[in-house]
Amino acid sequence: MAFNDSITSPYSGADLTELSDEELVDICNEELPETTRAYRVLIGRYEGLIYNTCMKLLGNHQDAEEIAQDTLIQLFHKLHQFQGRSTFKTWLYRIVHNYCKNKIGKQIRKRKGQAAIEEHADHFMADTYDNTENKERSELVNTTLENLKPRDREIIVLKFMSGLTIEEISTVLEIGLSATKMRLYRALDAFKVAFERVNKDPQTPLKA
């Protein structure tokens, strides 16, 4: 975030580091966005603590850094909302906590979504395997895979033969998680149809 101190502040002669948080907030509310001396002193007191709190709550450097930056940006825009009903530190950490809580909620929903599709896929393949004896099953599965479209065969091989997670497949294919899930669902549907046809008549070619 770029700061501009070109406008002379009535507090230009004051030692801002000696002021309380609440006094700095008052100055910020008078001077922002034109002058940022007080704001920089204020965030200098807390940016390290904000990051460390995010790191402890999220356990990930990248997420902690992202939330810490978001907090500082929000602090710049929301200082006027601080009304002194609690200490500034308490008010600030409430913002940090809410951001971290929202981030954790998104992570949980993401993990649940990935777990759901992987469970669906695992059950589907398990059911397929249970329908045949080992050797016959292997031959049928291989024949089915050979007759799938390359993109369908690719994602099924990555998931079940290579054992990659949805997120890992997303990275390998360089597509988003939602697109990866959708492609896997469609590939499983195609596999199911092809498998049933091969199982009925292994000699019948499926490719056009």
C-alpha positions in Angstrom: 0.0 0.0 0.0 1.5 3.4 -1.0 1.4 6.2 1.5 1.4 10.0 0.9 2.8 12.3 3.5 2.9 15.4 1.3 0.3 17.3 3.4 1.6 18.9 6.5 0.0 17.5 9.6 -0.8 19.6 12.7 0.9 16.8 14.7 4.1 17.0 12.6 6.2 18.0 15.6 4.8 15.4 17.9 6.5 12.1 18.8 3.8 9.8 17.7 5.4 6.7 19.2 4.7 8.1 22.6 0.9 8.3 22.0 -1.6 5.7 22.9 -3.4 3.6 20.3 -6.6 5.5 20.8 -4.8 8.9 20.3 -3.2 7.6 17.1 -6.6 6.5 15.9 -8.0 10.0 16.5 -5.1 11.5 14.5 -5.6 8.9 11.7 -9.3 9.8 11.5 -8.3 13.5 11.0 -5.5 13.0 8.5 -6.1 9.8 6.5 -5.9 9.3 3.6 -3.7 12.3 2.8 -1.2 11.8 5.7 -0.3 8.4 7.1 2.4 9.0 9.7 0.1 8.0 12.6 -1.3 5.1 10.7 2.2 3.7 10.0 3.1 4.0 13.7 -0.1 2.2 14.6 0.3 -0.7 12.2 4.0 -0.9 13.2 2.9 -1.8 16.7 0.7 -4.7 15.6 1.6 -6.1 12.1 4.0 -8.6 13.7 1.4 -9.7 16.2 -1.3 -9.9 13.6 0.8 -12.2 11.4 1.8 -14.4 14.4 -1.9 -14.7 15.4 -2.9 -15.6 11.9 -0.1 -18.2 11.7 -1.2 -19.8 15.0 -4.8 -20.0 13.9 -4.3 -21.1 10.3 -1.0 -23.0 10.5 0.0 -21.9 7.0 2.5 -19.2 6.0 0.8 -18.3 2.8 -2.7 -18.1 4.4 -1.4 -16.2 7.4 0.4 -13.6 5.2 -2.8 -13.2 3.1 -5.1 -12.6 6.0 -2.6 -10.3 7.7 -2.4 -8.2 4.6 -6.2 -8.2 4.3 -6.5 -7.1 7.9 -4.1 -4.1 7.4 -6.1 -3.0 4.3 -9.3 -3.2 6.3 -7.8 -1.4 9.2 -6.9 1.5 6.8 -10.5 1.7 5.6 -12.4 0.9 8.9 -10.5 3.0 11.5 -13.4 5.4 11.5 -15.6 2.6 12.8 -13.6 2.3 16.0 -15.8 3.8 18.8 -13.7 3.1 21.9 -16.1 0.7 23.4 -13.2 -1.7 23.9 -9.5 -1.1 23.6 -8.1 -0.7 20.1 -6.1 -3.9 20.5 -9.3 -5.9 21.3 -11.2 -4.3 18.3 -8.3 -5.1 16.0 -8.0 -8.7 17.0 -11.7 -9.2 16.6 -11.2 -8.3 12.9 -8.2 -10.7 12.7 -10.2 -13.5 14.3 -13.2 -13.0 12.0 -10.9 -13.1 8.9 -9.2 -16.3 10.2 -12.5 -17.9 11.1 -13.9 -17.2 7.6 -10.7 -18.6 6.0 -10.9 -21.8 8.2 -14.5 -22.2 7.2 -13.6 -22.0 3.5 -10.8 -24.6 4.1 -13.2 -27.0 5.8 -15.8 -26.6 3.1 -13.1 -27.2 0.5 -11.8 -30.3 2.3 -15.4 -31.7 2.7 -16.0 -31.2 -1.0 -12.9 -33.0 -2.0 -13.5 -35.8 0.5 -17.1 -36.2 -0.8 -16.1 -36.6 -4.5 -13.2 -38.9 -3.6 -15.5 -41.0 -1.4 -18.0 -41.2 -4.3 -15.2 -42.2 -6.7 -13.7 -44.8 -4.4 -17.1 -46.4 -3.8 -17.8 -46.4 -7.5 -14.6 -48.2 -8.4 -15.0 -50.6 -5.4 -18.4 -51.6 -6.7 -17.0 -52.1 -10.1 -14.2 -54.3 -8.8 -16.6 -56.3 -6.7 -18.5 -57.4 -9.7 -15.7 -59.5 -11.2 -12.9 -61.9 -10.2 -9.4 -60.4 -10.0 -8.0 -61.5 -13.3 -11.1 -61.0 -15.3 -11.7 -57.7 -13.5 -8.2 -56.4 -14.4 -8.8 -57.3 -18.1 -12.2 -55.7 -18.2 -10.9 -52.5 -16.5 -7.9 -52.3 -18.9 -10.2 -52.8 -21.9 -12.6 -50.2 -20.7 -9.8 -47.7 -20.1 -8.4 -48.3 -23.6 -11.8 -47.4 -25.0 -12.3 -44.2 -23.1 -11.6 -40.8 -24.5 -8.0 -39.7 -23.6 -9.1 -37.0 -21.2 -11.4 -39.4 -19.3 -8.7 -42.1 -19.2 -6.1 -39.6 -18.0 -8.0 -38.4 -15.0 -9.1 -41.9 -13.9 -5.5 -43.2 -14.2 -4.3 -40.2 -12.1 -7.0 -40.8 -9.5 -7.0 -44.6 -9.1 -3.8 -45.9 -10.6 -1.5 -43.1 -9.5 -3.4 -42.4 -6.3 -3.5 -38.7 -6.6 -5.9 -36.5 -4.6 -8.3 -34.1 -6.3 -6.1 -31.2 -5.4 -3.0 -32.9 -6.8 -4.8 -33.8 -10.0 -5.8 -30.2 -10.3 -2.2 -29.2 -10.1 -1.0 -31.8 -12.6 -3.7 -30.9 -15.2 -3.4 -27.2 -14.5 -7.1 -26.7 -14.1 -9.2 -25.4 -11.2 -10.6 -27.7 -8.5 -14.2 -27.3 -9.7 -13.2 -28.2 -13.2 -11.2 -31.2 -11.9 -14.2 -32.5 -9.9 -16.5 -32.1 -12.9 -14.1 -33.9 -15.2 -13.7 -36.8 -12.8 -17.5 -37.1 -12.4 -17.9 -37.2 -16.2 -15.1 -39.6 -16.6 -16.6 -42.0 -14.0 -19.9 -41.8 -15.8 -18.2 -42.6 -19.1 -16.3 -45.4 -17.5 -19.4 -46.9 -16.0 -21.2 -47.0 -19.4 -18.1 -48.4 -21.1 -17.5 -51.0 -18.4 -21.0 -52.3 -18.6 -20.8 -52.6 -22.4 -17.4 -54.4 -22.2 -18.7 -56.7 -19.4 -21.6 -57.8 -21.7 -19.4 -58.3 -24.8 -15.6 -57.9 -24.4 -15.2 -58.4 -28.1 -17.3 -55.4 -29.1 -15.1 -52.4 -29.8 -16.4 -49.2 -28.2 -14.5 -46.6 -30.1 -16.2 -45.0 -33.1 
